[in-house]
């Protein structure tokens, strides 16, 4: 099998995204892609439809490569398309295999950025179009399985959230006909501050100048790890025992509920093992374990409130520990909270199993990727 050496710039076309702000558009169905891992927001316009490869142009994610198969609006990123005899799926995986190299070539000082020239100078080897499709078909099977697992997780979480809304917002819980409403809530229910639900721990980052503090087995959860998941199965950064023990009071135990409270607020995760977080996250160590799924679902509905509480005229939303702890939630009686816990437990156990499966599939795909792209494994 022959592979042709080329510069990436010889096999792609690069188009810079168009500038747009929320003021220039209305809310709509089309995701605005800044080049990061997820849409920045959604608007009523798009500038590309169909399969698209987007390279993040600037900031901490400069060089990150994402793939989209829908109508999108690309702004602070580069839209990359294949030239003749290059399969777009294969091109995405080829570029993804060089992503760490690309991110390492970021230019600029104050704000990291990549340019078409930086992207185009990357050296690649490519087979003929038929082999490209065979390789991409293998990798697509892994990504399709991952997508299906994520869809199942989303559906399962929606089941838990719908039940929460029916019982605790619409007040159509089992036996509701027999309860008298007092001050807007059923008799026997109360309002509780988050402080009353358990201990609140605000995370902290160990000194980044100490290399020996990082690269161990203790997950260090940051906001990017919390997106699109219930359990932070994988974290970008981990701590050693030495690093974590410099701040022993920052440990979050299993089933601690983590809530992002600075910049991107309202993301909620459940810890699957002892871990630590950075300072952008407040965690709740519950007094009562049967409150786990009730409090998790309550936190999921607090996004708008958190944004309001954290808005103080600054450019970045910041809900500190005191503000967070003073927020109030409705607190149903013991019987109903326990009933919700028992109903949700198998749902969240299934979500956890699917999340573990996603991690294994991702690891297998990432292991195959460089070997397929170099021709080490023949197809």
RATAWO-V854458 format. One record per pair of residues at least 12 apart in sequence whose ideal C-beta (glycine too) atoms are under 6 Angstrom apart, sorted by the first residue. I is the first residue (numbers start at 1). J is the second residue. If there is no record, write none. Layout:
[[I,J] [I,J]]
//
This chain:
[[3,125] [3,127] [3,375] [4,126] [5,125] [6,124] [8,120] [8,122] [8,124] [9,120] [11,83] [11,86] [12,80] [13,81] [14,78] [14,80] [14,116] [15,79] [16,78] [17,74] [17,75] [17,77] [18,47] [20,75] [25,43] [25,44] [25,45] [26,44] [28,43] [28,44] [30,43] [30,46] [30,71] [30,73] [31,72] [32,73] [32,75] [33,54] [33,72] [33,74] [33,77] [34,75] [34,76] [34,77] [35,54] [35,56] [35,57] [35,76] [35,77] [36,56] [36,61] [38,227] [45,73] [46,71] [46,72] [46,73] [47,73] [48,72] [48,74] [48,79] [49,71] [51,69] [51,88] [52,68] [53,67] [53,80] [53,92] [54,66] [54,74] [54,77] [55,77] [55,78] [55,80] [56,77] [57,76] [57,77] [57,78] [57,113] [58,111] [58,113] [62,106] [62,112] [62,113] [62,114] [63,102] [63,103] [63,106] [63,114] [65,95] [65,96] [65,99] [67,92] [85,129] [87,132] [87,133] [87,136] [89,136] [90,132] [90,136] [93,136] [93,139] [94,124] [94,373] [97,369] [97,370] [97,373] [98,122] [105,118] [134,379] [135,372] [135,379] [142,361] [142,365] [145,361] [146,358] [146,361] [149,354] [149,357] [149,358] [152,354] [153,351] [153,354] [156,347] [156,350] [156,351] [160,344] [160,347] [164,297] [173,336] [185,330] [188,333] [189,332] [190,331] [191,328] [192,331] [193,326] [193,328] [194,325] [194,327] [195,325] [197,284] [197,295] [198,284] [198,285] [198,286] [198,287] [199,285] [200,282] [200,284] [200,321] [200,325] [201,283] [202,282] [202,321] [203,250] [203,277] [203,278] [203,279] [203,281] [204,247] [204,250] [204,279] [205,278] [206,243] [206,246] [212,242] [213,240] [213,243] [216,238] [216,239] [216,240] [218,238] [218,239] [218,244] [219,235] [219,238] [219,275] [220,235] [220,237] [220,238] [220,239] [220,276] [221,235] [221,275] [221,277] [222,278] [223,260] [223,264] [223,280] [226,260] [226,267] [226,269] [230,351] [231,270] [231,272] [231,352] [231,355] [232,269] [233,355] [233,359] [234,359] [244,276] [250,276] [251,274] [252,271] [252,275] [252,283] [253,274] [254,271] [254,273] [255,292] [256,271] [256,283] [256,285] [257,284] [257,295] [257,296] [258,277] [258,281] [258,283] [259,282] [259,299] [260,280] [260,281] [261,282] [261,319] [261,324] [262,280] [262,318] [263,316] [265,306] [265,307] [265,310] [265,317] [266,303] [266,306] [268,299] [268,300] [282,321] [282,324] [290,337] [290,338] [290,341] [293,341] [293,344] [294,337] [294,340] [298,329] [306,319] [309,323]]
//
